[in-house]
Amino acid sequence: MVFDTTHPNEDFEFFANSNLGPAFGLIERLKMGRIGSRRMMIQGYSEGFWPLKNKLQDLLYGNIELRPNGIIVYAANGSKRMGWVLGYHELIIFDSDHFSIHAQGLVIKFEKNRNYSENKSFIRLMMQKRLAYLSRYELPS
């Protein structure tokens, strides 16, 4: 679900905490190394990201935060900010000419430039967390 996070938003905090779990504590952060990506340039996004719509063609940047049961994708356009709450069970990632995240009928595409290269280890960590989360569920035989 997409939220406008330009100003503190209680609905966003409640939804993120109830669906993804609370943010990692200090000790968990130190053990994991990092829980957030560096900023990445957004190449494109679907129509559902209404907080990012702007008549000006500014550069868009986004980053990803890990949570115990999913991720939050943050993006900013000028003074507007948005947060996209995604559970690991609905997260689909494509890595082709660009790096894209798909879920809930929405997509956000990141450019594969120097910023992407700096985030490769974080993306690997995110995928490991996703696999660990999904391995809790057994497929029917």
VEXDREN-2710 file (C-alpha; in Angstrom, 1 decimal):
% VEXDREN-2710
k/r/px/py/pz
1/MET/0.0/0.0/0.0
2/VAL/1.3/3.5/-0.9
3/PHE/1.3/6.2/1.7
4/ASP/2.1/9.9/1.6
5/THR/4.9/10.2/4.2
6/THR/5.8/13.9/3.6
7/HIS/4.6/14.6/7.1
8/PRO/4.4/12.1/10.0
9/ASN/1.6/9.7/9.2
10/GLU/0.1/7.5/12.0
11/ASP/-1.7/5.3/9.5
12/PHE/1.5/4.5/7.7
13/GLU/3.3/3.7/10.9
14/PHE/0.5/1.5/12.1
15/PHE/0.2/-0.3/8.8
16/ALA/3.9/-0.9/8.4
17/ASN/4.3/-2.1/12.0
18/SER/1.3/-4.4/11.9
19/ASN/2.1/-6.0/8.5
20/LEU/5.9/-5.9/8.4
21/GLY/6.8/-5.9/12.1
22/PRO/8.6/-3.2/14.0
23/ALA/11.9/-1.7/12.7
24/PHE/15.0/-3.6/13.6
25/GLY/16.6/-2.7/17.0
26/LEU/20.1/-1.4/17.4
27/ILE/21.7/-4.8/18.1
28/GLU/19.9/-6.4/15.1
29/ARG/21.1/-3.6/12.9
30/LEU/24.7/-4.1/14.0
31/LYS/24.5/-7.8/13.4
32/MET/23.0/-7.4/9.9
33/GLY/25.4/-4.6/8.9
34/ARG/22.7/-2.3/7.4
35/ILE/19.0/-2.3/7.1
36/GLY/18.6/0.3/4.4
37/SER/19.9/0.8/0.9
38/ARG/21.7/3.8/-0.4
39/ARG/19.7/6.0/-2.6
40/MET/19.0/4.9/-6.1
41/MET/17.7/6.9/-9.1
42/ILE/14.2/6.0/-10.1
43/GLN/13.8/5.5/-13.9
44/GLY/10.0/5.0/-13.9
45/TYR/7.0/4.1/-11.9
46/SER/3.4/3.0/-12.4
47/GLU/0.4/5.3/-12.1
48/GLY/-0.4/4.1/-8.5
49/PHE/2.4/6.2/-7.0
50/TRP/0.3/9.4/-6.7
51/PRO/2.6/11.2/-4.2
52/LEU/5.3/11.2/-6.9
53/LYS/3.3/12.9/-9.6
54/ASN/4.6/16.3/-10.3
55/LYS/4.6/18.6/-13.4
56/LEU/8.3/19.2/-12.9
57/GLN/10.8/16.7/-14.3
58/ASP/13.0/16.5/-11.2
59/LEU/15.3/13.6/-10.6
60/LEU/13.6/11.0/-8.5
61/TYR/15.5/9.1/-5.8
62/GLY/14.4/6.1/-3.7
63/ASN/15.7/3.8/-1.1
64/ILE/14.6/0.6/0.6
65/GLU/14.3/-0.3/4.3
66/LEU/14.3/-3.9/5.5
67/ARG/11.8/-5.0/8.1
68/PRO/11.3/-8.5/9.6
69/ASN/8.4/-9.5/7.3
70/GLY/9.0/-7.2/4.3
71/ILE/10.4/-4.0/3.0
72/ILE/9.4/-0.3/2.7
73/VAL/10.3/1.5/-0.5
74/TYR/10.7/5.2/0.1
75/ALA/10.8/7.8/-2.8
76/ALA/10.8/11.5/-3.0
77/ASN/9.9/14.1/-5.6
78/GLY/10.7/17.6/-4.6
79/SER/9.0/18.2/-1.3
80/LYS/6.7/15.1/-1.6
81/ARG/7.7/11.7/0.0
82/MET/6.0/8.4/-0.3
83/GLY/6.3/5.0/1.4
84/TRP/5.3/1.7/-0.2
85/VAL/4.8/-1.1/2.3
86/LEU/5.5/-4.6/0.8
87/GLY/5.4/-8.0/2.5
88/TYR/8.0/-10.5/1.4
89/HIS/5.2/-12.8/0.2
90/GLU/4.2/-10.3/-2.5
91/LEU/7.6/-9.0/-3.5
92/ILE/8.8/-9.7/-7.0
93/ILE/12.1/-8.4/-8.3
94/PHE/13.4/-8.3/-11.9
95/ASP/17.0/-7.5/-12.7
96/SER/17.4/-6.8/-16.4
97/ASP/18.2/-3.5/-18.1
98/HIS/17.0/-1.9/-14.9
99/PHE/16.3/-3.1/-11.4
100/SER/12.5/-3.2/-10.7
101/ILE/10.3/-4.1/-7.8
102/HIS/6.8/-5.4/-8.6
103/ALA/3.9/-6.0/-6.1
104/GLN/0.2/-5.1/-5.6
105/GLY/-0.2/-4.3/-9.3
106/LEU/2.5/-1.6/-9.1
107/VAL/6.0/-1.3/-10.3
108/ILE/9.0/1.0/-9.6
109/LYS/12.1/0.8/-11.8
110/PHE/15.6/1.9/-10.6
111/GLU/18.5/2.8/-13.0
112/LYS/21.4/0.5/-13.0
113/ASN/24.2/3.0/-12.4
114/ARG/26.9/3.6/-9.8
115/ASN/24.3/3.8/-7.1
116/TYR/22.9/0.4/-8.0
117/SER/26.4/-1.1/-8.0
118/GLU/26.9/0.2/-4.4
119/ASN/23.6/-1.5/-3.4
120/LYS/24.3/-5.0/-4.8
121/SER/25.2/-6.4/-1.4
122/PHE/22.1/-4.9/0.2
123/ILE/19.9/-6.4/-2.6
124/ARG/21.5/-9.8/-1.9
125/LEU/20.7/-9.4/1.8
126/MET/17.1/-8.4/1.0
127/MET/16.7/-11.5/-1.2
128/GLN/18.2/-13.7/1.5
129/LYS/15.7/-12.3/4.1
130/ARG/12.9/-12.9/1.6
131/LEU/14.0/-16.5/1.0
132/ALA/14.3/-17.1/4.8
133/TYR/10.8/-15.7/5.3
134/LEU/9.3/-17.8/2.5
135/SER/11.1/-21.0/3.6
136/ARG/8.9/-21.0/6.8
137/TYR/6.0/-22.1/4.6
138/GLU/5.8/-25.5/3.1
139/LEU/4.4/-26.1/-0.3
140/PRO/1.6/-28.7/-0.6
141/SER/2.7/-31.9/-2.2
END
